[in-house]
Amino acid sequence: MSSQPPLSLATLTRVGSQLGTNPASIYQNSAGERFYLKMLESPMHARNEWIAAQLYKLAGAPVFEYLRCEDSCHVATRWLTLEKKSIAQLSAEERQQAQHWLGVHAWSANWDAAGFNGDNQGAFEGTVLTLDVGGALCYRAHGDPKGKAFGTEVNELQTLRSDKDNPHAVKLFAGMTDAAIAEAIRVVTELSDTAIHHTITCNGGSQKLADKILARKADMARQLAAM
């Protein structure tokens, strides 16, 4: 967690407009630091995205640095000037970087891992990042609850590679070898249950969510053993 005080709109100046699907703007503080701040429909949506980002961080999957906000409906990330802003711009080596995190996307049910237009993967100084994790865990990218579709079975290991309604994910992940898929799954299955539980519950997540995420990890381990 950042040691920076929670961001307040009262201390920021708007310097840029919305980039994604959620209401948002680019803001700057008096020191010239820039942030991308999203206004979500509820504190639950904001907390969901914060927890998702912490799970990505726990797994080592690159994302923007998330910062606390005074308003419980806001989500903020530190601004980076990306060299590449879509999957189409990635090199072969960068695509392999992105593929390495398939397991994390599947585990967190991030159906929007690739983005509607292939624009949820970008590169900064040679590192490929997932640009927005608002579609992970309990809510879809536009904010609708996933309900029973977010269960204890990780079908996303298949659907992210095959769902015709998610064409950019298929383009990114469909060509992965069995060895690469197994390696991506191990990124998750080798995480400590204690660390996962702590990450969720210490960031405002419920015991129910922690239990589900641990069950999803166990399901991935079963799928790995069956490969």
Biotite code that builds the C-alpha atoms (Angstrom):
import biotite.structure as struc

atoms = struc.array([
    struc.Atom([0.000, 0.000, 0.000], chain_id="A", res_id=1, res_name="MET", atom_name="CA", element="C"),
    struc.Atom([1.245, 3.453, -0.872], chain_id="A", res_id=2, res_name="SER", atom_name="CA", element="C"),
    struc.Atom([2.309, 5.737, 2.000], chain_id="A", res_id=3, res_name="SER", atom_name="CA", element="C"),
    struc.Atom([0.891, 8.722, 0.102], chain_id="A", res_id=4, res_name="GLN", atom_name="CA", element="C"),
    struc.Atom([-2.129, 10.388, 1.774], chain_id="A", res_id=5, res_name="PRO", atom_name="CA", element="C"),
    struc.Atom([-5.499, 9.554, 0.180], chain_id="A", res_id=6, res_name="PRO", atom_name="CA", element="C"),
    struc.Atom([-6.135, 11.589, -2.941], chain_id="A", res_id=7, res_name="LEU", atom_name="CA", element="C"),
    struc.Atom([-8.726, 14.339, -2.700], chain_id="A", res_id=8, res_name="SER", atom_name="CA", element="C"),
    struc.Atom([-10.304, 16.066, -5.687], chain_id="A", res_id=9, res_name="LEU", atom_name="CA", element="C"),
    struc.Atom([-10.120, 19.309, -3.726], chain_id="A", res_id=10, res_name="ALA", atom_name="CA", element="C"),
    struc.Atom([-6.331, 19.281, -4.052], chain_id="A", res_id=11, res_name="THR", atom_name="CA", element="C"),
    struc.Atom([-6.163, 18.207, -7.705], chain_id="A", res_id=12, res_name="LEU", atom_name="CA", element="C"),
    struc.Atom([-6.509, 19.954, -11.047], chain_id="A", res_id=13, res_name="THR", atom_name="CA", element="C"),
    struc.Atom([-8.221, 18.219, -13.965], chain_id="A", res_id=14, res_name="ARG", atom_name="CA", element="C"),
    struc.Atom([-5.835, 18.073, -16.936], chain_id="A", res_id=15, res_name="VAL", atom_name="CA", element="C"),
    struc.Atom([-7.279, 15.315, -19.123], chain_id="A", res_id=16, res_name="GLY", atom_name="CA", element="C"),
    struc.Atom([-10.458, 13.465, -19.977], chain_id="A", res_id=17, res_name="SER", atom_name="CA", element="C"),
    struc.Atom([-11.885, 9.973, -19.691], chain_id="A", res_id=18, res_name="GLN", atom_name="CA", element="C"),
    struc.Atom([-10.057, 7.131, -21.457], chain_id="A", res_id=19, res_name="LEU", atom_name="CA", element="C"),
    struc.Atom([-12.047, 4.007, -20.591], chain_id="A", res_id=20, res_name="GLY", atom_name="CA", element="C"),
    struc.Atom([-15.697, 3.024, -20.164], chain_id="A", res_id=21, res_name="THR", atom_name="CA", element="C"),
    struc.Atom([-16.160, 4.431, -16.648], chain_id="A", res_id=22, res_name="ASN", atom_name="CA", element="C"),
    struc.Atom([-16.504, 8.148, -15.863], chain_id="A", res_id=23, res_name="PRO", atom_name="CA", element="C"),
    struc.Atom([-12.939, 9.341, -15.172], chain_id="A", res_id=24, res_name="ALA", atom_name="CA", element="C"),
    struc.Atom([-10.400, 12.093, -15.722], chain_id="A", res_id=25, res_name="SER", atom_name="CA", element="C"),
    struc.Atom([-6.672, 12.721, -15.522], chain_id="A", res_id=26, res_name="ILE", atom_name="CA", element="C"),
    struc.Atom([-5.722, 14.920, -12.560], chain_id="A", res_id=27, res_name="TYR", atom_name="CA", element="C"),
    struc.Atom([-2.527, 16.629, -11.438], chain_id="A", res_id=28, res_name="GLN", atom_name="CA", element="C"),
    struc.Atom([-1.378, 17.748, -7.998], chain_id="A", res_id=29, res_name="ASN", atom_name="CA", element="C"),
    struc.Atom([0.692, 20.796, -7.069], chain_id="A", res_id=30, res_name="SER", atom_name="CA", element="C"),
    struc.Atom([3.915, 18.796, -7.447], chain_id="A", res_id=31, res_name="ALA", atom_name="CA", element="C"),
    struc.Atom([3.098, 17.935, -11.048], chain_id="A", res_id=32, res_name="GLY", atom_name="CA", element="C"),
    struc.Atom([2.257, 14.279, -10.354], chain_id="A", res_id=33, res_name="GLU", atom_name="CA", element="C"),
    struc.Atom([-0.553, 12.903, -12.488], chain_id="A", res_id=34, res_name="ARG", atom_name="CA", element="C"),
    struc.Atom([-3.239, 10.367, -11.661], chain_id="A", res_id=35, res_name="PHE", atom_name="CA", element="C"),
    struc.Atom([-6.074, 8.657, -13.478], chain_id="A", res_id=36, res_name="TYR", atom_name="CA", element="C"),
    struc.Atom([-9.152, 8.823, -11.270], chain_id="A", res_id=37, res_name="LEU", atom_name="CA", element="C"),
    struc.Atom([-12.312, 6.826, -11.943], chain_id="A", res_id=38, res_name="LYS", atom_name="CA", element="C"),
    struc.Atom([-15.699, 7.600, -10.414], chain_id="A", res_id=39, res_name="MET", atom_name="CA", element="C"),
    struc.Atom([-17.478, 4.286, -9.809], chain_id="A", res_id=40, res_name="LEU", atom_name="CA", element="C"),
    struc.Atom([-21.101, 3.772, -8.881], chain_id="A", res_id=41, res_name="GLU", atom_name="CA", element="C"),
    struc.Atom([-20.550, 2.482, -5.343], chain_id="A", res_id=42, res_name="SER", atom_name="CA", element="C"),
    struc.Atom([-17.906, 1.880, -2.661], chain_id="A", res_id=43, res_name="PRO", atom_name="CA", element="C"),
    struc.Atom([-18.331, -1.854, -3.345], chain_id="A", res_id=44, res_name="MET", atom_name="CA", element="C"),
    struc.Atom([-17.206, -1.397, -6.952], chain_id="A", res_id=45, res_name="HIS", atom_name="CA", element="C"),
    struc.Atom([-14.194, 0.640, -5.853], chain_id="A", res_id=46, res_name="ALA", atom_name="CA", element="C"),
    struc.Atom([-13.248, -1.850, -3.139], chain_id="A", res_id=47, res_name="ARG", atom_name="CA", element="C"),
    struc.Atom([-13.640, -4.732, -5.617], chain_id="A", res_id=48, res_name="ASN", atom_name="CA", element="C"),
    struc.Atom([-11.161, -3.141, -8.030], chain_id="A", res_id=49, res_name="GLU", atom_name="CA", element="C"),
    struc.Atom([-8.734, -2.283, -5.227], chain_id="A", res_id=50, res_name="TRP", atom_name="CA", element="C"),
    struc.Atom([-8.739, -5.912, -4.004], chain_id="A", res_id=51, res_name="ILE", atom_name="CA", element="C"),
    struc.Atom([-8.295, -7.199, -7.544], chain_id="A", res_id=52, res_name="ALA", atom_name="CA", element="C"),
    struc.Atom([-5.266, -4.940, -7.978], chain_id="A", res_id=53, res_name="ALA", atom_name="CA", element="C"),
    struc.Atom([-3.761, -6.217, -4.716], chain_id="A", res_id=54, res_name="GLN", atom_name="CA", element="C"),
    struc.Atom([-4.227, -9.837, -5.840], chain_id="A", res_id=55, res_name="LEU", atom_name="CA", element="C"),
    struc.Atom([-2.523, -9.042, -9.153], chain_id="A", res_id=56, res_name="TYR", atom_name="CA", element="C"),
    struc.Atom([0.309, -7.446, -7.198], chain_id="A", res_id=57, res_name="LYS", atom_name="CA", element="C"),
    struc.Atom([0.545, -10.472, -4.901], chain_id="A", res_id=58, res_name="LEU", atom_name="CA", element="C"),
    struc.Atom([0.898, -12.720, -7.955], chain_id="A", res_id=59, res_name="ALA", atom_name="CA", element="C"),
    struc.Atom([3.520, -10.434, -9.500], chain_id="A", res_id=60, res_name="GLY", atom_name="CA", element="C"),
    struc.Atom([1.309, -9.449, -12.432], chain_id="A", res_id=61, res_name="ALA", atom_name="CA", element="C"),
    struc.Atom([2.134, -5.870, -13.492], chain_id="A", res_id=62, res_name="PRO", atom_name="CA", element="C"),
    struc.Atom([-0.598, -3.250, -13.071], chain_id="A", res_id=63, res_name="VAL", atom_name="CA", element="C"),
    struc.Atom([-0.602, 0.474, -12.435], chain_id="A", res_id=64, res_name="PHE", atom_name="CA", element="C"),
    struc.Atom([0.103, 1.641, -8.893], chain_id="A", res_id=65, res_name="GLU", atom_name="CA", element="C"),
    struc.Atom([-3.246, 2.015, -7.153], chain_id="A", res_id=66, res_name="TYR", atom_name="CA", element="C"),
    struc.Atom([-3.655, 4.852, -4.647], chain_id="A", res_id=67, res_name="LEU", atom_name="CA", element="C"),
    struc.Atom([-6.193, 5.406, -1.882], chain_id="A", res_id=68, res_name="ARG", atom_name="CA", element="C"),
    struc.Atom([-8.849, 8.079, -2.355], chain_id="A", res_id=69, res_name="CYS", atom_name="CA", element="C"),
    struc.Atom([-10.813, 10.117, 0.163], chain_id="A", res_id=70, res_name="GLU", atom_name="CA", element="C"),
    struc.Atom([-14.047, 9.404, -1.708], chain_id="A", res_id=71, res_name="ASP", atom_name="CA", element="C"),
    struc.Atom([-14.946, 5.728, -1.259], chain_id="A", res_id=72, res_name="SER", atom_name="CA", element="C"),
    struc.Atom([-16.431, 5.589, -4.779], chain_id="A", res_id=73, res_name="CYS", atom_name="CA", element="C"),
    struc.Atom([-13.204, 6.686, -6.449], chain_id="A", res_id=74, res_name="HIS", atom_name="CA", element="C"),
    struc.Atom([-10.352, 4.551, -7.773], chain_id="A", res_id=75, res_name="VAL", atom_name="CA", element="C"),
    struc.Atom([-7.029, 6.181, -8.638], chain_id="A", res_id=76, res_name="ALA", atom_name="CA", element="C"),
    struc.Atom([-3.859, 4.987, -10.322], chain_id="A", res_id=77, res_name="THR", atom_name="CA", element="C"),
    struc.Atom([-0.568, 6.785, -10.792], chain_id="A", res_id=78, res_name="ARG", atom_name="CA", element="C"),
    struc.Atom([-0.272, 8.055, -14.360], chain_id="A", res_id=79, res_name="TRP", atom_name="CA", element="C"),
    struc.Atom([2.302, 6.501, -16.669], chain_id="A", res_id=80, res_name="LEU", atom_name="CA", element="C"),
    struc.Atom([2.988, 7.541, -20.238], chain_id="A", res_id=81, res_name="THR", atom_name="CA", element="C"),
    struc.Atom([2.755, 4.206, -22.029], chain_id="A", res_id=82, res_name="LEU", atom_name="CA", element="C"),
    struc.Atom([4.853, 3.339, -25.053], chain_id="A", res_id=83, res_name="GLU", atom_name="CA", element="C"),
    struc.Atom([2.203, 0.880, -26.262], chain_id="A", res_id=84, res_name="LYS", atom_name="CA", element="C"),
    struc.Atom([-1.525, 0.921, -25.545], chain_id="A", res_id=85, res_name="LYS", atom_name="CA", element="C"),
    struc.Atom([-2.966, -2.187, -27.173], chain_id="A", res_id=86, res_name="SER", atom_name="CA", element="C"),
    struc.Atom([-2.266, -5.835, -27.884], chain_id="A", res_id=87, res_name="ILE", atom_name="CA", element="C"),
    struc.Atom([-1.895, -5.041, -31.587], chain_id="A", res_id=88, res_name="ALA", atom_name="CA", element="C"),
    struc.Atom([1.209, -2.966, -30.797], chain_id="A", res_id=89, res_name="GLN", atom_name="CA", element="C"),
    struc.Atom([2.966, -5.630, -28.732], chain_id="A", res_id=90, res_name="LEU", atom_name="CA", element="C"),
    struc.Atom([6.028, -7.448, -30.019], chain_id="A", res_id=91, res_name="SER", atom_name="CA", element="C"),
    struc.Atom([6.245, -11.256, -29.957], chain_id="A", res_id=92, res_name="ALA", atom_name="CA", element="C"),
    struc.Atom([8.243, -11.105, -26.707], chain_id="A", res_id=93, res_name="GLU", atom_name="CA", element="C"),
    struc.Atom([5.730, -8.706, -25.171], chain_id="A", res_id=94, res_name="GLU", atom_name="CA", element="C"),
    struc.Atom([2.846, -10.967, -26.162], chain_id="A", res_id=95, res_name="ARG", atom_name="CA", element="C"),
    struc.Atom([4.578, -13.793, -24.311], chain_id="A", res_id=96, res_name="GLN", atom_name="CA", element="C"),
    struc.Atom([4.830, -11.536, -21.282], chain_id="A", res_id=97, res_name="GLN", atom_name="CA", element="C"),
    struc.Atom([1.101, -10.894, -21.463], chain_id="A", res_id=98, res_name="ALA", atom_name="CA", element="C"),
    struc.Atom([0.330, -14.591, -21.890], chain_id="A", res_id=99, res_name="GLN", atom_name="CA", element="C"),
    struc.Atom([2.296, -15.435, -18.747], chain_id="A", res_id=100, res_name="HIS", atom_name="CA", element="C"),
    struc.Atom([-0.479, -13.850, -16.668], chain_id="A", res_id=101, res_name="TRP", atom_name="CA", element="C"),
    struc.Atom([-3.321, -15.930, -18.135], chain_id="A", res_id=102, res_name="LEU", atom_name="CA", element="C"),
    struc.Atom([-3.628, -17.783, -14.832], chain_id="A", res_id=103, res_name="GLY", atom_name="CA", element="C"),
    struc.Atom([-4.036, -14.566, -12.850], chain_id="A", res_id=104, res_name="VAL", atom_name="CA", element="C"),
    struc.Atom([-6.709, -13.278, -15.235], chain_id="A", res_id=105, res_name="HIS", atom_name="CA", element="C"),
    struc.Atom([-8.563, -16.596, -15.073], chain_id="A", res_id=106, res_name="ALA", atom_name="CA", element="C"),
    struc.Atom([-8.253, -16.885, -11.286], chain_id="A", res_id=107, res_name="TRP", atom_name="CA", element="C"),
    struc.Atom([-9.673, -13.389, -10.775], chain_id="A", res_id=108, res_name="SER", atom_name="CA", element="C"),
    struc.Atom([-12.355, -13.917, -13.452], chain_id="A", res_id=109, res_name="ALA", atom_name="CA", element="C"),
    struc.Atom([-11.073, -10.913, -15.372], chain_id="A", res_id=110, res_name="ASN", atom_name="CA", element="C"),
    struc.Atom([-13.019, -11.463, -18.573], chain_id="A", res_id=111, res_name="TRP", atom_name="CA", element="C"),
    struc.Atom([-11.831, -8.034, -19.712], chain_id="A", res_id=112, res_name="ASP", atom_name="CA", element="C"),
    struc.Atom([-8.142, -9.006, -19.500], chain_id="A", res_id=113, res_name="ALA", atom_name="CA", element="C"),
    struc.Atom([-7.552, -8.179, -23.161], chain_id="A", res_id=114, res_name="ALA", atom_name="CA", element="C"),
    struc.Atom([-10.075, -5.357, -23.421], chain_id="A", res_id=115, res_name="GLY", atom_name="CA", element="C"),
    struc.Atom([-13.041, -4.821, -25.703], chain_id="A", res_id=116, res_name="PHE", atom_name="CA", element="C"),
    struc.Atom([-10.737, -3.516, -28.441], chain_id="A", res_id=117, res_name="ASN", atom_name="CA", element="C"),
    struc.Atom([-7.543, -5.208, -27.292], chain_id="A", res_id=118, res_name="GLY", atom_name="CA", element="C"),
    struc.Atom([-6.787, -2.079, -25.300], chain_id="A", res_id=119, res_name="ASP", atom_name="CA", element="C"),
    struc.Atom([-6.406, -3.468, -21.777], chain_id="A", res_id=120, res_name="ASN", atom_name="CA", element="C"),
    struc.Atom([-2.774, -4.482, -22.285], chain_id="A", res_id=121, res_name="GLN", atom_name="CA", element="C"),
    struc.Atom([-0.002, -1.935, -22.730], chain_id="A", res_id=122, res_name="GLY", atom_name="CA", element="C"),
    struc.Atom([3.736, -1.550, -22.278], chain_id="A", res_id=123, res_name="ALA", atom_name="CA", element="C"),
    struc.Atom([5.866, 0.771, -20.183], chain_id="A", res_id=124, res_name="PHE", atom_name="CA", element="C"),
    struc.Atom([9.670, 0.579, -20.341], chain_id="A", res_id=125, res_name="GLU", atom_name="CA", element="C"),
    struc.Atom([9.538, -2.964, -21.704], chain_id="A", res_id=126, res_name="GLY", atom_name="CA", element="C"),
    struc.Atom([7.050, -4.307, -19.163], chain_id="A", res_id=127, res_name="THR", atom_name="CA", element="C"),
    struc.Atom([3.563, -5.343, -20.265], chain_id="A", res_id=128, res_name="VAL", atom_name="CA", element="C"),
    struc.Atom([0.827, -4.239, -17.862], chain_id="A", res_id=129, res_name="LEU", atom_name="CA", element="C"),
    struc.Atom([-2.856, -4.930, -17.461], chain_id="A", res_id=130, res_name="THR", atom_name="CA", element="C"),
    struc.Atom([-4.231, -1.410, -17.671], chain_id="A", res_id=131, res_name="LEU", atom_name="CA", element="C"),
    struc.Atom([-7.516, -1.841, -15.803], chain_id="A", res_id=132, res_name="ASP", atom_name="CA", element="C"),
    struc.Atom([-8.651, -4.601, -13.437], chain_id="A", res_id=133, res_name="VAL", atom_name="CA", element="C"),
    struc.Atom([-12.144, -3.234, -12.870], chain_id="A", res_id=134, res_name="GLY", atom_name="CA", element="C"),
    struc.Atom([-13.584, -6.262, -14.676], chain_id="A", res_id=135, res_name="GLY", atom_name="CA", element="C"),
    struc.Atom([-12.082, -8.749, -12.226], chain_id="A", res_id=136, res_name="ALA", atom_name="CA", element="C"),
    struc.Atom([-13.763, -10.508, -9.299], chain_id="A", res_id=137, res_name="LEU", atom_name="CA", element="C"),
    struc.Atom([-17.419, -9.640, -8.613], chain_id="A", res_id=138, res_name="CYS", atom_name="CA", element="C"),
    struc.Atom([-18.221, -7.079, -11.307], chain_id="A", res_id=139, res_name="TYR", atom_name="CA", element="C"),
    struc.Atom([-18.087, -6.829, -15.078], chain_id="A", res_id=140, res_name="ARG", atom_name="CA", element="C"),
    struc.Atom([-16.077, -4.054, -16.688], chain_id="A", res_id=141, res_name="ALA", atom_name="CA", element="C"),
    struc.Atom([-19.198, -1.844, -16.988], chain_id="A", res_id=142, res_name="HIS", atom_name="CA", element="C"),
    struc.Atom([-20.135, -2.476, -13.365], chain_id="A", res_id=143, res_name="GLY", atom_name="CA", element="C"),
    struc.Atom([-22.844, -5.126, -13.624], chain_id="A", res_id=144, res_name="ASP", atom_name="CA", element="C"),
    struc.Atom([-22.554, -7.876, -10.970], chain_id="A", res_id=145, res_name="PRO", atom_name="CA", element="C"),
    struc.Atom([-21.423, -11.259, -12.295], chain_id="A", res_id=146, res_name="LYS", atom_name="CA", element="C"),
    struc.Atom([-23.554, -13.197, -9.837], chain_id="A", res_id=147, res_name="GLY", atom_name="CA", element="C"),
    struc.Atom([-23.389, -16.974, -10.223], chain_id="A", res_id=148, res_name="LYS", atom_name="CA", element="C"),
    struc.Atom([-21.105, -16.607, -13.256], chain_id="A", res_id=149, res_name="ALA", atom_name="CA", element="C"),
    struc.Atom([-18.330, -15.869, -10.760], chain_id="A", res_id=150, res_name="PHE", atom_name="CA", element="C"),
    struc.Atom([-18.167, -19.218, -9.021], chain_id="A", res_id=151, res_name="GLY", atom_name="CA", element="C"),
    struc.Atom([-15.608, -21.625, -7.631], chain_id="A", res_id=152, res_name="THR", atom_name="CA", element="C"),
    struc.Atom([-14.739, -23.250, -10.976], chain_id="A", res_id=153, res_name="GLU", atom_name="CA", element="C"),
    struc.Atom([-12.195, -21.441, -13.143], chain_id="A", res_id=154, res_name="VAL", atom_name="CA", element="C"),
    struc.Atom([-13.715, -21.930, -16.571], chain_id="A", res_id=155, res_name="ASN", atom_name="CA", element="C"),
    struc.Atom([-11.827, -18.826, -17.693], chain_id="A", res_id=156, res_name="GLU", atom_name="CA", element="C"),
    struc.Atom([-8.739, -20.952, -18.348], chain_id="A", res_id=157, res_name="LEU", atom_name="CA", element="C"),
    struc.Atom([-10.686, -22.202, -21.354], chain_id="A", res_id=158, res_name="GLN", atom_name="CA", element="C"),
    struc.Atom([-13.003, -19.305, -22.204], chain_id="A", res_id=159, res_name="THR", atom_name="CA", element="C"),
    struc.Atom([-10.260, -16.678, -22.361], chain_id="A", res_id=160, res_name="LEU", atom_name="CA", element="C"),
    struc.Atom([-8.692, -18.848, -25.079], chain_id="A", res_id=161, res_name="ARG", atom_name="CA", element="C"),
    struc.Atom([-11.828, -19.846, -26.965], chain_id="A", res_id=162, res_name="SER", atom_name="CA", element="C"),
    struc.Atom([-14.852, -17.570, -26.430], chain_id="A", res_id=163, res_name="ASP", atom_name="CA", element="C"),
    struc.Atom([-15.781, -16.061, -29.792], chain_id="A", res_id=164, res_name="LYS", atom_name="CA", element="C"),
    struc.Atom([-17.502, -13.212, -27.952], chain_id="A", res_id=165, res_name="ASP", atom_name="CA", element="C"),
    struc.Atom([-14.121, -12.210, -26.490], chain_id="A", res_id=166, res_name="ASN", atom_name="CA", element="C"),
    struc.Atom([-12.073, -12.099, -29.714], chain_id="A", res_id=167, res_name="PRO", atom_name="CA", element="C"),
    struc.Atom([-9.094, -10.086, -28.471], chain_id="A", res_id=168, res_name="HIS", atom_name="CA", element="C"),
    struc.Atom([-8.563, -12.448, -25.548], chain_id="A", res_id=169, res_name="ALA", atom_name="CA", element="C"),
    struc.Atom([-8.696, -15.367, -27.976], chain_id="A", res_id=170, res_name="VAL", atom_name="CA", element="C"),
    struc.Atom([-6.149, -13.689, -30.248], chain_id="A", res_id=171, res_name="LYS", atom_name="CA", element="C"),
    struc.Atom([-3.822, -13.205, -27.300], chain_id="A", res_id=172, res_name="LEU", atom_name="CA", element="C"),
    struc.Atom([-4.180, -16.501, -25.449], chain_id="A", res_id=173, res_name="PHE", atom_name="CA", element="C"),
    struc.Atom([-5.403, -19.157, -27.923], chain_id="A", res_id=174, res_name="ALA", atom_name="CA", element="C"),
    struc.Atom([-1.950, -19.965, -29.281], chain_id="A", res_id=175, res_name="GLY", atom_name="CA", element="C"),
    struc.Atom([-0.382, -20.805, -25.925], chain_id="A", res_id=176, res_name="MET", atom_name="CA", element="C"),
    struc.Atom([1.272, -24.206, -25.592], chain_id="A", res_id=177, res_name="THR", atom_name="CA", element="C"),
    struc.Atom([0.287, -26.627, -22.835], chain_id="A", res_id=178, res_name="ASP", atom_name="CA", element="C"),
    struc.Atom([3.618, -25.899, -21.142], chain_id="A", res_id=179, res_name="ALA", atom_name="CA", element="C"),
    struc.Atom([2.957, -22.146, -21.186], chain_id="A", res_id=180, res_name="ALA", atom_name="CA", element="C"),
    struc.Atom([-0.554, -22.640, -19.817], chain_id="A", res_id=181, res_name="ILE", atom_name="CA", element="C"),
    struc.Atom([0.779, -24.853, -17.025], chain_id="A", res_id=182, res_name="ALA", atom_name="CA", element="C"),
    struc.Atom([3.394, -22.232, -16.157], chain_id="A", res_id=183, res_name="GLU", atom_name="CA", element="C"),
    struc.Atom([0.696, -19.543, -16.054], chain_id="A", res_id=184, res_name="ALA", atom_name="CA", element="C"),
    struc.Atom([-1.446, -21.665, -13.740], chain_id="A", res_id=185, res_name="ILE", atom_name="CA", element="C"),
    struc.Atom([1.472, -22.250, -11.380], chain_id="A", res_id=186, res_name="ARG", atom_name="CA", element="C"),
    struc.Atom([1.809, -18.499, -10.892], chain_id="A", res_id=187, res_name="VAL", atom_name="CA", element="C"),
    struc.Atom([-1.431, -18.787, -8.911], chain_id="A", res_id=188, res_name="VAL", atom_name="CA", element="C"),
    struc.Atom([-1.241, -22.277, -7.416], chain_id="A", res_id=189, res_name="THR", atom_name="CA", element="C"),
    struc.Atom([2.147, -21.564, -5.837], chain_id="A", res_id=190, res_name="GLU", atom_name="CA", element="C"),
    struc.Atom([0.782, -18.592, -3.900], chain_id="A", res_id=191, res_name="LEU", atom_name="CA", element="C"),
    struc.Atom([0.321, -19.041, -0.166], chain_id="A", res_id=192, res_name="SER", atom_name="CA", element="C"),
    struc.Atom([-3.270, -19.488, 1.038], chain_id="A", res_id=193, res_name="ASP", atom_name="CA", element="C"),
    struc.Atom([-2.394, -17.338, 4.039], chain_id="A", res_id=194, res_name="THR", atom_name="CA", element="C"),
    struc.Atom([-1.102, -14.519, 1.829], chain_id="A", res_id=195, res_name="ALA", atom_name="CA", element="C"),
    struc.Atom([-4.219, -14.679, -0.364], chain_id="A", res_id=196, res_name="ILE", atom_name="CA", element="C"),
    struc.Atom([-6.550, -14.605, 2.616], chain_id="A", res_id=197, res_name="HIS", atom_name="CA", element="C"),
    struc.Atom([-4.623, -11.735, 4.198], chain_id="A", res_id=198, res_name="HIS", atom_name="CA", element="C"),
    struc.Atom([-4.623, -9.738, 0.954], chain_id="A", res_id=199, res_name="THR", atom_name="CA", element="C"),
    struc.Atom([-8.393, -9.977, 0.645], chain_id="A", res_id=200, res_name="ILE", atom_name="CA", element="C"),
    struc.Atom([-9.525, -9.545, 4.229], chain_id="A", res_id=201, res_name="THR", atom_name="CA", element="C"),
    struc.Atom([-7.039, -6.809, 5.119], chain_id="A", res_id=202, res_name="CYS", atom_name="CA", element="C"),
    struc.Atom([-8.212, -4.766, 2.139], chain_id="A", res_id=203, res_name="ASN", atom_name="CA", element="C"),
    struc.Atom([-11.889, -4.823, 3.024], chain_id="A", res_id=204, res_name="GLY", atom_name="CA", element="C"),
    struc.Atom([-12.884, -8.076, 1.354], chain_id="A", res_id=205, res_name="GLY", atom_name="CA", element="C"),
    struc.Atom([-15.290, -10.509, 2.967], chain_id="A", res_id=206, res_name="SER", atom_name="CA", element="C"),
    struc.Atom([-14.576, -13.987, 4.263], chain_id="A", res_id=207, res_name="GLN", atom_name="CA", element="C"),
    struc.Atom([-16.958, -15.243, 1.570], chain_id="A", res_id=208, res_name="LYS", atom_name="CA", element="C"),
    struc.Atom([-14.812, -13.674, -1.146], chain_id="A", res_id=209, res_name="LEU", atom_name="CA", element="C"),
    struc.Atom([-11.627, -15.069, 0.407], chain_id="A", res_id=210, res_name="ALA", atom_name="CA", element="C"),
    struc.Atom([-13.158, -18.554, 0.523], chain_id="A", res_id=211, res_name="ASP", atom_name="CA", element="C"),
    struc.Atom([-14.210, -18.297, -3.127], chain_id="A", res_id=212, res_name="LYS", atom_name="CA", element="C"),
    struc.Atom([-10.796, -17.116, -4.301], chain_id="A", res_id=213, res_name="ILE", atom_name="CA", element="C"),
    struc.Atom([-9.092, -19.935, -2.390], chain_id="A", res_id=214, res_name="LEU", atom_name="CA", element="C"),
    struc.Atom([-11.553, -22.427, -3.876], chain_id="A", res_id=215, res_name="ALA", atom_name="CA", element="C"),
    struc.Atom([-10.756, -21.091, -7.340], chain_id="A", res_id=216, res_name="ARG", atom_name="CA", element="C"),
    struc.Atom([-7.061, -21.569, -6.660], chain_id="A", res_id=217, res_name="LYS", atom_name="CA", element="C"),
    struc.Atom([-7.756, -25.182, -5.624], chain_id="A", res_id=218, res_name="ALA", atom_name="CA", element="C"),
    struc.Atom([-9.753, -25.717, -8.823], chain_id="A", res_id=219, res_name="ASP", atom_name="CA", element="C"),
    struc.Atom([-6.812, -24.465, -10.862], chain_id="A", res_id=220, res_name="MET", atom_name="CA", element="C"),
    struc.Atom([-4.556, -26.917, -9.076], chain_id="A", res_id=221, res_name="ALA", atom_name="CA", element="C"),
    struc.Atom([-6.951, -29.734, -10.018], chain_id="A", res_id=222, res_name="ARG", atom_name="CA", element="C"),
    struc.Atom([-6.978, -28.608, -13.629], chain_id="A", res_id=223, res_name="GLN", atom_name="CA", element="C"),
    struc.Atom([-3.182, -28.455, -13.648], chain_id="A", res_id=224, res_name="LEU", atom_name="CA", element="C"),
    struc.Atom([-2.919, -31.991, -12.255], chain_id="A", res_id=225, res_name="ALA", atom_name="CA", element="C"),
    struc.Atom([-5.258, -33.226, -15.001], chain_id="A", res_id=226, res_name="ALA", atom_name="CA", element="C"),
    struc.Atom([-3.227, -31.712, -17.830], chain_id="A", res_id=227, res_name="MET", atom_name="CA", element="C"),
])
